[in-house]
Amino acid sequence: MDIQDLRPALAMIDRAGEAALEAAGPEAAIRALAGACFELLGDREAHARPGALKDGERQFMVAGAFFVTPDARYHMLVGNVNFPPEQQRLMVPIDGGHPGWVYANRSKLILRNTDEHGAFRQYLKTSRMGSAIFAPIVWQGAFLGQLIMAAQARFTMRDEDLAVLVACSRVAAGVWIAHGGPAWLDASYPPRNGFYVDREGM
């Protein structure tokens, strides 16, 4: 990748990082980062390739972050972009699906085509996603959560998208702490509008 290719991503991280720092609170800060990823990342032509979408599917994307709840029982969706309104506080068991894998392994993850991963679980109410990326949010060795993005069309997410998401997850850790995210999470859990799923998903 030459330096020309880096410019849009660097500009996005610059703008999104500033917006996150100036946000009104921890969730708004995370949404600023997730929203910027939502706008830039992913192959925007992926849906046009043969086999990218099955009958009845349409291309769309979601982004946000899952934070580990104070009792470490769930991943709670925070700062979501384009999730169904009723899943604003999606609650996934701590060991559920690939968010659970990222938590257990403390590692970034790309699923270019979820059909190739039998352990993939559908937690989005509206449909099963075809491609996804995950980047841990870690502060001073403590796993706080993960920044995520997913798309309906297979092979939407690429290695370069994961690399940018990882960079944003580093920013996310700092702004989460700076905005008092842990205290906000303590006060927000359990959420009154929690949408709980089991490990097997929808």
C-alpha positions in Angstrom: 0.0 0.0 0.0 1.5 3.3 -1.0 1.2 6.5 1.0 -1.6 7.8 -1.2 -3.8 4.9 -0.1 -3.3 5.8 3.6 -4.6 9.4 3.3 -8.3 8.8 3.5 -7.9 6.5 6.5 -5.6 8.9 8.3 -7.9 11.8 7.6 -10.8 9.8 8.9 -9.0 8.8 12.1 -8.0 12.5 12.6 -11.6 13.8 12.2 -13.2 11.0 14.1 -10.7 11.2 17.0 -11.3 14.9 17.3 -15.1 14.4 17.3 -14.7 11.6 19.9 -12.7 13.8 22.2 -15.2 16.6 21.9 -18.2 14.4 22.3 -20.7 14.9 25.1 -20.1 11.6 26.8 -18.6 8.1 26.4 -21.3 6.6 24.2 -21.3 9.7 21.9 -17.5 9.3 21.7 -17.7 5.7 20.6 -20.5 6.5 18.1 -18.3 9.1 16.6 -15.6 6.5 15.9 -18.0 3.8 14.8 -19.8 6.2 12.5 -16.6 7.2 10.8 -15.7 3.6 10.3 -19.2 2.9 8.9 -18.8 5.7 6.4 -15.4 4.7 5.1 -14.5 1.1 5.6 -15.5 -1.9 3.5 -15.5 -2.7 -0.2 -18.4 -0.7 -1.5 -18.6 -2.9 -4.6 -18.6 -6.2 -2.8 -22.3 -6.8 -3.2 -22.1 -6.7 -7.0 -19.9 -9.8 -7.1 -21.4 -13.2 -7.8 -22.3 -15.0 -4.6 -21.9 -12.0 -2.4 -25.6 -11.9 -1.6 -28.1 -14.8 -1.4 -31.7 -14.5 -2.6 -33.6 -12.0 -0.6 -30.5 -10.4 0.9 -29.4 -6.8 0.4 -26.2 -5.0 1.2 -26.1 -3.0 4.4 -23.6 -2.4 7.1 -23.6 -1.9 10.9 -20.9 -0.6 13.3 -20.5 -0.1 17.0 -18.8 -1.4 20.1 -19.5 -4.2 22.5 -18.3 -3.4 26.1 -17.9 -6.0 28.8 -20.6 -5.5 31.5 -19.4 -4.9 35.1 -20.3 -8.5 36.0 -18.6 -9.9 32.9 -21.7 -11.8 31.9 -22.4 -9.9 28.6 -21.1 -7.8 25.8 -23.4 -4.7 25.7 -23.8 -2.8 22.5 -22.7 0.9 22.8 -22.6 3.6 20.2 -24.3 1.6 17.5 -24.7 2.7 13.9 -27.5 1.3 11.8 -28.6 -1.5 14.2 -32.4 -2.0 14.5 -33.8 0.5 17.0 -35.0 -2.3 19.3 -31.4 -3.6 19.5 -29.9 -0.4 20.7 -28.8 -2.3 23.8 -28.1 -5.6 22.3 -26.8 -8.0 25.0 -24.7 -10.9 23.9 -23.4 -13.5 26.4 -19.8 -13.0 27.2 -18.8 -16.3 25.5 -21.2 -16.0 22.6 -20.0 -16.4 19.0 -17.1 -14.4 17.7 -17.4 -11.5 20.1 -16.8 -14.2 22.7 -13.8 -15.5 20.8 -12.3 -12.0 20.6 -12.8 -11.6 24.4 -11.3 -15.0 25.2 -8.3 -14.5 22.8 -7.8 -10.7 23.2 -7.2 -10.6 19.5 -8.4 -8.8 16.4 -10.5 -10.9 14.0 -11.7 -10.8 10.4 -14.4 -13.0 8.9 -14.3 -12.3 5.2 -17.1 -14.7 4.5 -19.1 -15.9 7.6 -20.4 -18.9 5.6 -17.0 -20.4 6.0 -17.2 -20.2 9.8 -19.6 -22.7 11.4 -19.3 -21.0 14.8 -20.7 -17.7 13.4 -23.9 -16.7 15.2 -26.6 -14.3 14.0 -27.2 -11.7 16.8 -28.6 -9.0 14.5 -32.4 -9.3 14.5 -32.9 -8.5 10.9 -30.5 -10.8 9.1 -27.3 -12.8 9.2 -24.2 -10.8 8.3 -21.8 -12.1 5.6 -18.6 -10.3 6.6 -17.3 -8.9 9.8 -14.3 -7.4 11.6 -13.5 -7.1 15.3 -10.8 -5.0 17.2 -10.2 -5.3 20.9 -10.5 -2.1 23.1 -7.8 -2.5 25.8 -6.7 -0.1 28.5 -3.6 -0.8 30.5 -3.9 -4.5 30.0 -7.6 -4.7 30.8 -10.0 -5.9 28.0 -12.8 -3.3 28.0 -14.6 -4.3 24.8 -14.4 -4.4 21.0 -15.1 -2.2 18.1 -17.0 -4.0 15.4 -18.2 -3.6 11.9 -20.2 -6.0 9.7 -21.9 -6.2 6.3 -24.5 -8.4 4.7 -22.4 -9.0 1.5 -19.7 -11.5 1.8 -16.1 -10.3 1.3 -17.0 -6.7 2.1 -14.4 -6.6 4.9 -10.8 -6.6 4.0 -7.4 -6.7 5.8 -7.0 -3.0 5.3 -10.4 -2.3 6.9 -9.4 -4.4 9.9 -6.1 -2.4 10.2 -8.0 0.9 10.3 -10.5 -0.5 12.8 -7.7 -1.6 15.0 -6.2 2.0 14.9 -9.6 3.3 15.8 -9.9 0.9 18.7 -6.8 2.3 20.2 -8.4 5.8 20.1 -11.6 4.3 21.5 -9.8 3.0 24.6 -8.4 6.5 25.4 -11.6 8.4 24.8 -13.7 5.8 26.7 -11.5 6.3 29.8 -11.3 10.1 29.3 -15.1 10.4 29.2 -15.7 8.3 32.2 -16.9 5.2 30.3 -16.4 2.7 33.1 -18.6 4.8 35.5 -21.2 5.3 32.8 -21.3 1.6 32.2 -21.7 0.9 35.9 -24.7 3.3 36.0 -26.2 2.0 32.7 -26.1 -1.7 33.5 -28.4 -3.6 33.5 -30.1 -1.6 30.7 -33.8 -1.0 30.9 -34.0 -1.5 27.1 -31.7 -4.5 27.0 -32.3 -6.9 24.1 -30.9 -10.2 25.3 -29.9 -13.1 23.0 -28.6 -16.5 24.0 -25.3 -17.9 22.8 -26.9 -19.5 19.7 -28.3 -16.2 18.5 -31.5 -15.5 16.5 
